Amino acid sequence: FSYDESFQLNQVKKGKDCYDASILIGANIQKAKDISKKVVIAIDSTILEESLTFIRAQRNRHIGVFVGSGGEALFITLQEITNQSTFVTAATKTGFVGGAGQKAWSCRIVDEIAKMASK
């Protein structure tokens, strides 16, 4: 997703199957990054790389009875719109190996960001 003037504060936009999602939140970019990090960690992920405008994380792997789950790559990008609003996008990438146990997390990430940003 790309930012445009049609975005309203705390209104989530979700892509097909929730592999991509975005939200405009009423927070400066540092606060938006802090919120995003908390959400990513809360969904059992490890942050691999980060900057003020980007977070790359991976969900921790779990071995199930039939198929392993976890391992999804999560990408969060942050774009400062004003000094009190930030456009946040989340993307989930699943791998071919273990893909059956993996799922898209982008919608859940932006839903949780919306909850935390509105507090």
Solvent accessible surface area in square Angstrom, and as a share of the most:
residue,aa,sasa,rsa
1,F,108,0.45
2,S,90,0.58
3,Y,55,0.21
4,D,70,0.36
5,E,150,0.67
6,S,66,0.43
7,F,11,0.05
8,Q,111,0.49
9,L,101,0.50
10,N,58,0.30
11,Q,87,0.39
12,V,39,0.22
13,K,61,0.26
14,K,101,0.43
15,G,21,0.20
16,K,180,0.76
17,D,97,0.50
18,C,39,0.23
19,Y,82,0.31
20,D,61,0.32
21,A,0,0.00
22,S,0,0.00
23,I,0,0.00
24,L,13,0.06
25,I,0,0.00
26,G,39,0.37
27,A,4,0.03
28,N,57,0.29
29,I,17,0.09
30,Q,90,0.40
31,K,102,0.43
32,A,0,0.00
33,K,23,0.10
34,D,59,0.31
35,I,11,0.06
36,S,0,0.00
37,K,55,0.23
38,K,119,0.50
39,V,3,0.02
40,V,0,0.00
41,I,100,0.51
42,A,81,0.63
43,I,7,0.04
44,D,54,0.28
45,S,9,0.06
46,T,67,0.39
47,I,40,0.20
48,L,87,0.43
49,E,87,0.39
50,E,73,0.33
51,S,55,0.35
52,L,82,0.41
53,T,67,0.39
54,F,56,0.23
55,I,0,0.00
56,R,83,0.30
57,A,1,0.01
58,Q,62,0.28
59,R,24,0.09
60,N,55,0.28
61,R,150,0.55
62,H,87,0.39
63,I,156,0.79
64,G,40,0.38
65,V,139,0.80
66,F,192,0.80
67,V,67,0.38
68,G,28,0.27
69,S,38,0.25
70,G,1,0.01
71,G,7,0.07
72,E,1,0.01
73,A,29,0.22
74,L,0,0.00
75,F,54,0.23
76,I,1,0.00
77,T,59,0.34
78,L,7,0.03
79,Q,93,0.41
80,E,91,0.41
81,I,50,0.26
82,T,75,0.44
83,N,113,0.58
84,Q,110,0.49
85,S,13,0.09
86,T,0,0.00
87,F,5,0.02
88,V,0,0.00
89,T,22,0.13
90,A,2,0.02
91,A,20,0.15
92,T,3,0.02
93,K,113,0.48
94,T,52,0.30
95,G,39,0.38
96,F,203,0.85
97,V,127,0.73
98,G,31,0.30
99,G,26,0.25
100,A,95,0.74
101,G,22,0.21
102,Q,19,0.08
103,K,111,0.47
104,A,23,0.18
105,W,15,0.05
106,S,0,0.00
107,C,10,0.06
108,R,119,0.44
109,I,0,0.00
110,V,0,0.00
111,D,46,0.24
112,E,50,0.23
113,I,0,0.00
114,A,16,0.13
115,K,116,0.49
116,M,61,0.27
117,A,18,0.14
118,S,75,0.49
119,K,194,0.82
